[in-house]
Amino acid sequence: MKNFEPDFANRLTTAAQAKQALIKKAKAKNPANAAEYARKQAERRALNVSRAAEQRARDAERKARIAERNAAKLAEKTAKAEALAAEEAARVAALKAEQDAIEADIAERERQEVELAAKQKAARDAKYAARKSRQR
């Protein structure tokens, strides 16, 4: 065998045997064949399920907090709008009261002017009547 040179068929057979040996070795090392593997996989799945449930619970809590904040913001905006409406109503009422006071003052002045004009006319008429009575 000193000068043995494998021919093509021998090389193919040797390569096939090597491949089979590698496949056998890989199958032996495959963790799916181990007894502990199934148990560990089940634990991992259970852990993933519990983590997913915890995440869903945290998401629900976060959504509840966000909804609560949004409700508080809406209530605050509503309160501000109501306060602004109340201030506007008070301002309008004050302007109306001021306008009514001005109109009342103008009416009083007009009444006083009419009264003064009537007194002046009465005085003038009395003066003319006195003059006429002296002339006769």
C-alpha positions as CSV (number, residue, x, y, z in Angstrom):
1,M,0.0,0.0,0.0
2,K,2.9,2.2,-0.1
3,N,2.2,3.4,-3.6
4,F,-1.6,3.2,-3.2
5,E,-3.3,6.0,-5.1
6,P,-7.0,5.9,-4.6
7,D,-9.1,6.1,-7.7
8,F,-12.2,8.3,-8.1
9,A,-14.5,5.6,-6.7
10,N,-12.4,5.2,-3.6
11,R,-12.3,9.0,-3.1
12,L,-16.2,9.2,-3.4
13,T,-16.6,6.3,-1.0
14,T,-14.2,7.9,1.5
15,A,-16.0,11.3,1.2
16,A,-19.4,9.6,1.7
17,Q,-18.1,7.7,4.8
18,A,-16.7,10.9,6.2
19,K,-19.9,12.7,5.6
20,Q,-21.9,9.9,7.3
21,A,-19.5,10.1,10.2
22,L,-20.0,13.8,10.5
23,I,-23.8,13.4,10.4
24,K,-23.7,10.7,13.0
25,K,-21.5,12.8,15.2
26,A,-23.8,15.8,14.8
27,K,-26.9,13.7,15.6
28,A,-25.2,12.5,18.7
29,K,-24.5,16.1,19.8
30,N,-28.0,17.3,18.8
31,P,-29.6,18.8,22.0
32,A,-33.0,17.6,20.9
33,N,-31.9,14.1,21.6
34,A,-30.9,14.9,25.2
35,A,-33.4,14.1,28.0
36,E,-33.0,17.5,29.6
37,Y,-33.6,19.4,26.4
38,A,-37.3,18.9,26.3
39,R,-37.7,19.9,30.0
40,K,-35.6,23.1,29.4
41,Q,-37.5,23.9,26.3
42,A,-40.8,23.6,28.2
43,E,-39.4,25.8,31.0
44,R,-38.3,28.4,28.4
45,R,-41.8,28.4,26.8
46,A,-43.5,28.8,30.2
47,L,-41.1,31.6,31.0
48,N,-41.8,33.3,27.7
49,V,-45.6,32.9,28.2
50,S,-45.4,34.5,31.7
51,R,-43.2,37.3,30.4
52,A,-45.7,38.0,27.6
53,A,-48.5,38.1,30.2
54,E,-46.5,40.5,32.4
55,Q,-45.8,42.7,29.3
56,R,-49.5,42.7,28.4
57,A,-50.4,43.7,32.0
58,R,-47.8,46.5,32.0
59,D,-49.1,47.7,28.6
60,A,-52.7,47.7,30.0
61,E,-51.5,49.7,33.1
62,R,-49.7,52.2,30.9
63,K,-52.7,52.6,28.7
64,A,-54.9,53.2,31.8
65,R,-52.4,55.8,33.1
66,I,-52.4,57.5,29.7
67,A,-56.2,57.5,29.6
68,E,-56.3,58.9,33.1
69,R,-53.8,61.7,32.2
70,N,-55.8,62.5,29.1
71,A,-59.0,62.7,31.2
72,A,-57.3,65.0,33.7
73,K,-56.1,67.2,30.8
74,L,-59.6,67.3,29.3
75,A,-61.1,68.2,32.7
76,E,-58.5,70.9,33.2
77,K,-59.2,72.3,29.7
78,T,-63.0,72.2,30.4
79,A,-62.4,74.0,33.7
80,K,-60.3,76.7,32.0
81,A,-63.0,77.1,29.3
82,E,-65.7,77.4,31.9
83,A,-63.6,79.9,33.9
84,L,-63.0,81.9,30.8
85,A,-66.7,81.8,29.9
86,A,-67.6,83.0,33.4
87,E,-65.0,85.8,33.2
88,E,-66.4,86.8,29.8
89,A,-70.0,86.7,31.2
90,A,-68.9,88.9,34.2
91,R,-67.1,91.3,31.9
92,V,-70.2,91.5,29.6
93,A,-72.4,92.1,32.7
94,A,-70.1,94.8,34.0
95,L,-70.1,96.5,30.6
96,K,-73.9,96.3,30.5
97,A,-74.2,97.7,34.0
98,E,-71.8,100.5,33.0
99,Q,-73.8,101.3,29.9
100,D,-77.0,101.2,31.8
101,A,-75.5,103.7,34.4
102,I,-74.4,106.0,31.6
103,E,-77.8,105.8,29.9
104,A,-79.5,106.6,33.3
105,D,-77.1,109.5,33.8
106,I,-77.9,110.9,30.4
107,A,-81.6,110.5,31.0
108,E,-81.3,112.3,34.4
109,R,-79.3,115.1,32.8
110,E,-82.0,115.5,30.0
111,R,-84.7,115.5,32.7
112,Q,-82.9,118.2,34.6
113,E,-82.4,120.2,31.4
114,V,-86.1,120.0,30.6
115,E,-86.9,120.9,34.2
116,L,-84.5,123.8,34.1
117,A,-85.9,125.0,30.8
118,A,-89.4,124.8,32.2
119,K,-88.4,126.8,35.4
120,Q,-86.6,129.4,33.2
121,K,-89.7,129.6,30.9
122,A,-92.0,130.0,34.0
123,A,-89.7,132.7,35.4
124,R,-89.6,134.5,32.0
125,D,-93.4,134.2,31.6
126,A,-93.8,135.6,35.1
127,K,-91.5,138.4,34.4
128,Y,-93.4,139.3,31.2
129,A,-96.7,139.0,33.0
130,A,-95.5,141.3,35.7
131,R,-94.4,143.8,33.1
132,K,-97.7,143.6,31.3
133,S,-99.6,144.1,34.5
134,R,-97.5,147.2,35.4
135,Q,-98.2,148.7,32.0
136,R,-101.9,148.6,32.3
